[in-house]
Amino acid sequence: MLAYNECELAKIRTYKEVIDGFLPALKDYYENPESYNIEPFKIFGNLYYVGDKKVCMHLIDTNDGFILFDSGYSHNFKSLVDSVDKLGFRCEDIKYVIHSHGHFDHFGGGDRLRDLYGAKILMSETDTELLKEMPDRALMHLAPNKEDQICWPDETINDGDFIELGNTKIRCVSAPGHTLGTMAFFFEATDGVKNHKVGYLGGLGFLTIYKEFCRQYNLPENMNEELLFTVNKLRNEDVEITLGNHPGHNSLIAKREYMLHNKNTNPFINKNTWSILLSSVEEKCQDFAEKGY
Ligand SMILES: [Zn+2]
């Protein structure tokens, strides 16, 4: 019997351990990205997964073109294009690419989606302004492609904005913590008969809330409190399908595996996952505060 936890967040280590381990942990992914590919799959109805084992990308079929959440690392762009293709869709039909926040591992394919296929790129105004002020905040120096550039949005989004296309209306909510301009998104996925409420938390890696990190990138040192504030703000959202932007956030790989072996159950549909995820984040934030990180 296959089992899975609702979410798996990384253990808390010292800032030095995290920084020293960052590139070695990604070495194999950088050198052999294709071995991290996942067959694209339907999460529910018109919502699909087109990311890999390291970073999430989600595609919504709105009946009037597609919306893509995040465009991944640039060195694995081919996997994204292949995934869209394997689902029988066309990158030319992606109308919007919504970047969850301003880090290189989430916007790496954005420029090519715009230049090759005509997609419009969206990102929060807050992260856009922060990157203009200090481009190092995009963490491009950690990217495997040294020619990578920041993907600047065609339009910026703010708290309370709606993005509408076809049958889909996405509510944008600011969710600071991972970056100050991280956004969460809420919308309904549909299979034409049933609808399910989707919540997507667009960034919760803990590297960026260490005080040392914040000092280095000239950010306020209370990012931990910002993240806690966000957790409390989002706690009462009614969410049936929880999405994250790294597969561990919602145990995506284990759930996909489960779904393959249990055709009649969909582990992505679970009203408890959202609060389990937020409680895990809250617990980590409390650990950070106790340790003084
Ligand atoms: Zn990030």
Boltz pocket constraint, residues with backbone or C-beta under 6 A from the ligand:
constraints:
  - pocket:
      binder: B
      contacts: [[A, 101], [A, 103], [A, 178], [A, 203], [A, 205]]
      max_distance: 6.0
